[in-house]
Amino acid sequence: MPVLSHSTDGALATIVLDNPPQNRLAREFTDELSEAVDAVTRSEARAVLLRAEGPDFSYGGDFLPWVGADRHILRADFDRAMAVVNQFEQLPVPVLAAVQGLCFGGGFELALRADIIIASESARFGHPEQSLGIVTLLGGIYRVAERAGRARAFEWALTSEQVPATVMAEAGVVNRVVPDEVLQTEAEGFARRIAAGPTQAHSVHKALLRAWATGGIPAADQHMFDLAVPLFETEDVKEGLVSAAAALREGRPRPALAFKGR
């Protein structure tokens, strides 16, 4: 039975965890997410919204098949899952996650692959792995550390506590916290606004942040102009510069552009 669905509506692609009530990341999840990433890559989507059906975002991975499993098979499955969620993380367009209820384990690690996380007031986040004697297998602990710092990342991995969305926002893991009843409309509205923006510039910013995350400011500086200068050949920048220059000469406000994403 499918555990994930995806669709594209104009410039916005949506990926949905659709295995309620727990939205466990079963073995089928890896292949289905890979198909969704391929579909987004081939589409005209300029932003992606990740959301979940049901009261909870995800309880995490389906660990029942791990009981008594051969470690070589486990390693192959984990390698495949890591490769696919990394492909999701590396999509060149902005990715936004809308999180409600419990967001635990692999579900939390999936949400951390998004560029922006909008959470409902009732959302709780955490790493349950230590209760099984294992670790955050999809890189959750160090992705939390990238956003919130080493100390908090280690504490949360040690305790498996359910951390409220407001605390995650204060720590820099979550971008916004909104009332439960407006989560989906707020998240979709924000995603559509981003999808209507300067898509290629968004992609460059995302690539620069990735370079910074792996090599710090020197690495990002090294990539800056290889990535940024080609933007001046895009339709969006050409139109933007001409319209801004005309507005400046005529002493009027700069007009809002209808970006084409090219």
C-alpha positions as a LaTeX table, in Angstrom:
\begin{tabular}{lrrr}
\hline
Residue & $x$ (\AA) & $y$ (\AA) & $z$ (\AA) \\
\hline
Met1 & 0.00 & 0.00 & 0.00 \\
Pro2 & 1.43 & 3.43 & $-0.90$ \\
Val3 & 2.64 & 5.50 & 2.04 \\
Leu4 & 3.37 & 8.69 & 0.10 \\
Ser5 & 1.74 & 10.67 & $-2.70$ \\
His6 & 2.82 & 13.63 & $-4.81$ \\
Ser7 & 1.24 & 16.12 & $-7.19$ \\
Thr8 & 2.03 & 19.36 & $-8.98$ \\
Asp9 & $-0.32$ & 22.32 & $-9.27$ \\
Gly10 & 1.23 & 25.02 & $-11.40$ \\
Ala11 & 4.52 & 26.13 & $-9.85$ \\
Leu12 & 3.97 & 24.26 & $-6.57$ \\
Ala13 & 4.68 & 20.56 & $-6.05$ \\
Thr14 & 3.26 & 18.82 & $-2.99$ \\
Ile15 & 4.59 & 15.65 & $-1.36$ \\
Val16 & 2.28 & 14.07 & 1.21 \\
Leu17 & 3.00 & 11.45 & 3.87 \\
Asp18 & $-0.19$ & 9.46 & 3.45 \\
Asn19 & $-0.04$ & 6.54 & 5.86 \\
Pro20 & $-2.02$ & 7.83 & 8.87 \\
Pro21 & $-2.45$ & 7.76 & 11.76 \\
Gln22 & 1.29 & 7.32 & 12.43 \\
Asn23 & 2.66 & 7.97 & 8.93 \\
Arg24 & 5.44 & 5.47 & 9.53 \\
Leu25 & 8.23 & 5.51 & 6.95 \\
Ala26 & 7.80 & 1.93 & 5.77 \\
Arg27 & 10.18 & 0.25 & 3.33 \\
Glu28 & 8.01 & 1.45 & 0.42 \\
Phe29 & 8.71 & 5.02 & 1.47 \\
Thr30 & 12.20 & 5.10 & $-0.05$ \\
Asp31 & 11.08 & 4.14 & $-3.56$ \\
Glu32 & 8.02 & 6.39 & $-3.38$ \\
Leu33 & 10.05 & 9.40 & $-2.25$ \\
Ser34 & 12.54 & 8.71 & $-5.05$ \\
Glu35 & 9.67 & 8.73 & $-7.55$ \\
Ala36 & 8.37 & 11.99 & $-6.08$ \\
Val37 & 11.80 & 13.64 & $-6.30$ \\
Asp38 & 12.14 & 12.51 & $-9.92$ \\
Ala39 & 8.68 & 13.90 & $-10.71$ \\
Val40 & 9.49 & 17.25 & $-9.12$ \\
Thr41 & 12.80 & 17.43 & $-10.99$ \\
Arg42 & 11.09 & 16.80 & $-14.32$ \\
Ser43 & 8.25 & 19.23 & $-13.65$ \\
Glu44 & 7.99 & 23.02 & $-13.83$ \\
Ala45 & 7.66 & 23.22 & $-10.04$ \\
Arg46 & 9.39 & 26.21 & $-8.46$ \\
Ala47 & 8.78 & 25.21 & $-4.83$ \\
Val48 & 7.84 & 22.07 & $-2.90$ \\
Leu49 & 5.49 & 21.64 & 0.06 \\
Leu50 & 5.97 & 18.57 & 2.26 \\
Arg51 & 2.99 & 17.79 & 4.49 \\
Ala52 & 1.24 & 14.85 & 6.13 \\
Glu53 & $-2.27$ & 13.48 & 6.44 \\
Gly54 & $-3.75$ & 12.78 & 9.84 \\
Pro55 & $-3.21$ & 14.25 & 13.30 \\
Asp56 & 0.55 & 13.57 & 13.37 \\
Phe57 & 3.30 & 14.31 & 10.87 \\
Ser58 & 5.18 & 11.05 & 11.44 \\
Tyr59 & 6.19 & 8.69 & 14.23 \\
Gly60 & 9.34 & 7.83 & 12.26 \\
Gly61 & 10.65 & 4.70 & 10.63 \\
Asp62 & 8.83 & 1.37 & 10.63 \\
Phe63 & 11.27 & $-0.59$ & 12.79 \\
Leu64 & 9.36 & $-3.92$ & 12.82 \\
Pro65 & 11.24 & $-5.29$ & 9.76 \\
Trp66 & 14.53 & $-4.57$ & 11.56 \\
Val67 & 13.84 & $-7.21$ & 14.18 \\
Gly68 & 16.23 & $-10.10$ & 13.47 \\
Ala69 & 17.21 & $-8.64$ & 10.07 \\
Asp70 & 20.62 & $-9.40$ & 8.58 \\
Arg71 & 22.92 & $-6.44$ & 9.14 \\
His72 & 24.04 & $-6.45$ & 5.50 \\
Ile73 & 20.44 & $-6.06$ & 4.37 \\
Leu74 & 19.91 & $-3.33$ & 6.95 \\
Arg75 & 23.00 & $-1.52$ & 5.70 \\
Ala76 & 21.78 & $-1.67$ & 2.10 \\
Asp77 & 18.35 & $-0.39$ & 3.08 \\
Phe78 & 19.80 & 2.46 & 5.15 \\
Asp79 & 22.26 & 3.41 & 2.39 \\
Arg80 & 19.40 & 3.60 & $-0.10$ \\
Ala81 & 17.21 & 5.63 & 2.26 \\
Met82 & 20.02 & 8.09 & 3.02 \\
Ala83 & 20.74 & 8.57 & $-0.68$ \\
Val84 & 17.08 & 9.30 & $-1.47$ \\
Val85 & 16.44 & 11.74 & 1.39 \\
Asn86 & 19.67 & 13.50 & 0.42 \\
Gln87 & 18.33 & 13.84 & $-3.13$ \\
Phe88 & 15.18 & 15.35 & $-1.62$ \\
Glu89 & 17.31 & 17.74 & 0.44 \\
Gln90 & 19.30 & 18.75 & $-2.64$ \\
Leu91 & 16.32 & 19.66 & $-4.82$ \\
Pro92 & 17.32 & 22.99 & $-6.39$ \\
Val93 & 14.04 & 24.70 & $-5.49$ \\
Pro94 & 12.90 & 25.82 & $-2.01$ \\
Val95 & 11.29 & 23.07 & 0.06 \\
Leu96 & 8.87 & 23.86 & 2.89 \\
Ala97 & 7.57 & 21.39 & 5.49 \\
Ala98 & 4.26 & 21.80 & 7.33 \\
Val99 & 4.41 & 19.84 & 10.58 \\
Gln100 & 1.57 & 18.99 & 12.95 \\
Gly101 & 1.34 & 16.72 & 15.97 \\
Leu102 & 4.19 & 14.31 & 16.62 \\
Cys103 & 7.25 & 14.61 & 14.38 \\
Phe104 & 9.63 & 11.92 & 15.58 \\
Gly105 & 12.57 & 9.85 & 14.39 \\
Gly106 & 12.82 & 9.48 & 10.64 \\
Gly107 & 9.87 & 11.84 & 10.20 \\
Phe108 & 11.81 & 14.55 & 12.03 \\
Glu109 & 14.88 & 13.78 & 9.94 \\
Leu110 & 12.80 & 14.13 & 6.78 \\
Ala111 & 11.39 & 17.49 & 7.92 \\
Leu112 & 14.94 & 18.66 & 8.65 \\
Arg113 & 15.71 & 18.19 & 4.94 \\
Ala114 & 13.29 & 21.04 & 4.17 \\
Asp115 & 14.62 & 24.57 & 3.87 \\
Ile116 & 11.75 & 26.04 & 5.89 \\
Ile117 & 9.71 & 24.35 & 8.64 \\
Ile118 & 6.32 & 25.76 & 9.63 \\
Ala119 & 4.87 & 23.98 & 12.65 \\
Ser120 & 1.51 & 24.00 & 14.37 \\
Glu121 & 1.33 & 25.03 & 18.02 \\
Ser122 & 0.67 & 21.43 & 19.03 \\
Ala123 & 3.65 & 20.01 & 17.14 \\
Arg124 & 6.35 & 18.13 & 19.07 \\
Phe125 & 9.71 & 17.02 & 17.76 \\
Gly126 & 12.21 & 14.46 & 18.94 \\
His127 & 14.63 & 11.58 & 18.45 \\
Pro128 & 13.29 & 8.31 & 19.91 \\
Glu129 & 16.27 & 6.32 & 18.69 \\
Gln130 & 18.10 & 6.14 & 22.03 \\
Ser131 & 15.09 & 4.29 & 23.49 \\
Leu132 & 15.97 & 1.50 & 21.02 \\
Gly133 & 19.71 & 1.77 & 21.60 \\
Ile134 & 20.37 & 3.09 & 18.09 \\
Val135 & 21.22 & 6.50 & 16.61 \\
Thr136 & 19.57 & 8.99 & 14.26 \\
Leu137 & 20.16 & 6.93 & 11.14 \\
Leu138 & 19.31 & 9.63 & 8.59 \\
Gly139 & 21.60 & 12.29 & 10.01 \\
Gly140 & 19.14 & 13.96 & 12.32 \\
Ile141 & 21.46 & 14.79 & 15.21 \\
Tyr142 & 23.96 & 16.78 & 13.17 \\
Arg143 & 21.28 & 18.49 & 11.10 \\
Val144 & 19.73 & 19.70 & 14.35 \\
Ala145 & 23.23 & 20.77 & 15.45 \\
Glu146 & 23.60 & 22.81 & 12.26 \\
Arg147 & 20.47 & 24.76 & 13.19 \\
Ala148 & 20.46 & 24.76 & 16.99 \\
Gly149 & 24.04 & 24.02 & 18.04 \\
Arg150 & 25.85 & 20.93 & 19.30 \\
Ala151 & 24.75 & 21.13 & 22.93 \\
Arg152 & 21.03 & 21.12 & 22.29 \\
Ala153 & 21.30 & 18.55 & 19.51 \\
Phe154 & 23.12 & 16.13 & 21.82 \\
Glu155 & 20.75 & 16.73 & 24.72 \\
Trp156 & 17.68 & 16.01 & 22.61 \\
Ala157 & 19.25 & 12.87 & 21.15 \\
Leu158 & 20.19 & 11.67 & 24.64 \\
Thr159 & 16.74 & 12.17 & 26.15 \\
Ser160 & 14.27 & 11.42 & 23.34 \\
Glu161 & 12.06 & 14.10 & 24.87 \\
Gln162 & 9.15 & 15.54 & 22.91 \\
Val163 & 10.27 & 19.12 & 22.29 \\
Pro164 & 7.46 & 21.65 & 21.70 \\
Ala165 & 7.37 & 23.61 & 18.47 \\
Thr166 & 7.88 & 26.90 & 20.33 \\
Val167 & 11.15 & 25.63 & 21.82 \\
Met168 & 12.28 & 24.42 & 18.41 \\
Ala169 & 11.49 & 27.85 & 16.99 \\
Glu170 & 13.48 & 29.59 & 19.72 \\
Ala171 & 16.41 & 27.28 & 18.93 \\
Gly172 & 16.26 & 28.01 & 15.20 \\
Val173 & 15.11 & 24.56 & 14.07 \\
Val174 & 11.58 & 25.70 & 13.18 \\
Asn175 & 10.96 & 28.92 & 11.25 \\
Arg176 & 7.38 & 29.68 & 12.27 \\
Val177 & 4.76 & 28.41 & 14.69 \\
Val178 & 1.10 & 28.96 & 13.76 \\
Pro179 & $-2.26$ & 27.93 & 15.22 \\
Asp180 & $-3.18$ & 24.34 & 14.43 \\
Glu181 & $-6.28$ & 25.27 & 12.46 \\
Val182 & $-4.39$ & 27.44 & 9.96 \\
Leu183 & $-1.23$ & 25.34 & 9.49 \\
Gln184 & $-2.07$ & 23.96 & 6.07 \\
Thr185 & $-3.42$ & 27.23 & 4.63 \\
Glu186 & $-0.48$ & 29.24 & 6.02 \\
Ala187 & 2.06 & 26.73 & 4.73 \\
Glu188 & 0.52 & 26.46 & 1.27 \\
Gly189 & 0.14 & 30.22 & 0.99 \\
Phe190 & 3.78 & 30.77 & 1.93 \\
Ala191 & 4.93 & 28.03 & $-0.46$ \\
Arg192 & 2.93 & 29.51 & $-3.35$ \\
Arg193 & 4.39 & 32.95 & $-2.67$ \\
Ile194 & 7.91 & 31.51 & $-2.80$ \\
Ala195 & 7.03 & 29.56 & $-5.95$ \\
Ala196 & 6.10 & 32.85 & $-7.65$ \\
Gly197 & 9.45 & 34.43 & $-6.80$ \\
Pro198 & 12.84 & 34.56 & $-8.56$ \\
Thr199 & 13.30 & 30.80 & $-8.69$ \\
Gln200 & 16.83 & 30.76 & $-10.06$ \\
Ala201 & 18.01 & 33.19 & $-7.39$ \\
His202 & 16.38 & 31.00 & $-4.74$ \\
Ser203 & 18.28 & 28.03 & $-6.16$ \\
Val204 & 21.58 & 29.90 & $-5.98$ \\
His205 & 20.95 & 30.92 & $-2.36$ \\
Lys206 & 20.20 & 27.28 & $-1.55$ \\
Ala207 & 23.41 & 26.14 & $-3.23$ \\
Leu208 & 25.45 & 28.80 & $-1.40$ \\
Leu209 & 24.02 & 27.70 & 1.95 \\
Arg210 & 24.95 & 24.10 & 1.08 \\
Ala211 & 28.50 & 25.20 & 0.28 \\
Trp212 & 28.65 & 27.12 & 3.56 \\
Ala213 & 27.36 & 24.11 & 5.51 \\
Thr214 & 30.11 & 21.87 & 4.13 \\
Gly215 & 33.04 & 24.28 & 3.96 \\
Gly216 & 32.13 & 27.45 & 5.83 \\
Ile217 & 32.34 & 31.01 & 4.55 \\
Pro218 & 35.52 & 30.43 & 2.46 \\
Ala219 & 33.79 & 27.66 & 0.49 \\
Ala220 & 30.68 & 29.75 & $-0.08$ \\
Asp221 & 32.81 & 32.71 & $-1.20$ \\
Gln222 & 34.63 & 30.46 & $-3.64$ \\
His223 & 31.34 & 29.41 & $-5.27$ \\
Met224 & 29.65 & 32.81 & $-5.13$ \\
Phe225 & 30.33 & 34.31 & $-8.54$ \\
Asp226 & 30.27 & 31.02 & $-10.46$ \\
Leu227 & 26.70 & 30.70 & $-9.25$ \\
Ala228 & 25.60 & 34.34 & $-9.05$ \\
Val229 & 26.90 & 35.96 & $-12.25$ \\
Pro230 & 24.92 & 33.70 & $-14.64$ \\
Leu231 & 21.75 & 35.08 & $-13.05$ \\
Phe232 & 22.36 & 38.32 & $-14.94$ \\
Glu233 & 21.55 & 36.44 & $-18.16$ \\
Thr234 & 18.11 & 35.33 & $-16.95$ \\
Glu235 & 14.85 & 36.94 & $-18.04$ \\
Asp236 & 13.91 & 37.72 & $-14.46$ \\
Val237 & 17.06 & 39.72 & $-13.73$ \\
Lys238 & 17.08 & 41.51 & $-17.09$ \\
Glu239 & 13.49 & 42.62 & $-16.60$ \\
Gly240 & 14.09 & 43.44 & $-12.95$ \\
Leu241 & 17.10 & 45.65 & $-13.59$ \\
Val242 & 15.43 & 47.51 & $-16.46$ \\
Ser243 & 12.23 & 48.16 & $-14.49$ \\
Ala244 & 14.12 & 49.20 & $-11.33$ \\
Ala245 & 16.36 & 51.56 & $-13.29$ \\
Ala246 & 13.35 & 53.15 & $-15.01$ \\
Ala247 & 11.59 & 53.61 & $-11.67$ \\
Leu248 & 14.68 & 55.23 & $-10.16$ \\
Arg249 & 15.06 & 57.67 & $-13.05$ \\
Glu250 & 11.38 & 58.59 & $-12.91$ \\
Gly251 & 11.29 & 58.95 & $-9.12$ \\
Arg252 & 8.57 & 56.36 & $-8.57$ \\
Pro253 & 8.42 & 53.20 & $-6.45$ \\
Arg254 & 10.05 & 50.13 & $-7.89$ \\
Pro255 & 7.31 & 47.89 & $-9.39$ \\
Ala256 & 6.61 & 44.40 & $-8.13$ \\
Leu257 & 7.67 & 41.90 & $-10.76$ \\
Ala258 & 5.81 & 38.87 & $-12.01$ \\
Phe259 & 8.82 & 36.57 & $-11.97$ \\
Lys260 & 8.90 & 33.87 & $-14.62$ \\
Gly261 & 11.46 & 31.66 & $-12.94$ \\
Arg262 & 13.77 & 31.81 & $-15.93$ \\
\hline
\end{tabular}
